[in-house]
């Protein structure tokens, strides 16, 4: 991965979080973070 691609992906993530904050008060980010934590816990179980 080049620096340009990493920078573009980082800016895209920041823009998505800013949009989620402005429109939905970070409800989508909270939902995704809870699902991600469940996935990590499930994967740790199968380890």
C-alpha positions in Angstrom: 0.0 0.0 0.0 1.4 3.3 -1.0 1.3 6.5 1.1 -1.2 8.0 -1.3 -3.6 5.2 -1.0 -3.3 5.1 2.8 -3.9 8.9 3.0 -7.0 8.6 0.7 -8.5 5.8 2.8 -7.8 7.7 6.0 -9.5 10.8 4.6 -12.5 8.7 3.4 -12.9 7.2 6.9 -12.8 10.6 8.5 -15.3 11.9 6.0 -17.7 9.0 6.7 -17.4 9.5 10.5 -18.0 13.3 10.0 -21.1 12.5 7.9 -22.4 10.0 10.4 -21.9 12.5 13.2 -23.7 15.3 11.3 -26.6 13.2 10.2 -27.1 10.4 12.7 -25.2 11.5 15.8 -22.7 8.6 15.4 -25.5 6.0 15.7 -24.1 4.0 12.8 -20.5 4.1 14.1 -21.8 2.9 17.5 -23.7 0.0 15.9 -20.7 -1.1 13.9 -18.3 -0.9 16.8 -20.6 -3.0 18.9 -20.9 -5.6 16.1 -17.1 -5.5 15.7 -16.6 -6.2 19.4 -19.0 -9.2 19.1 -17.0 -10.5 16.2 -13.7 -10.2 18.1 -15.3 -12.0 21.1 -16.6 -14.7 18.8 -13.2 -15.1 17.1 -11.5 -15.3 20.5 -13.8 -18.2 21.4 -12.7 -20.2 18.4 -9.1 -19.5 18.9 
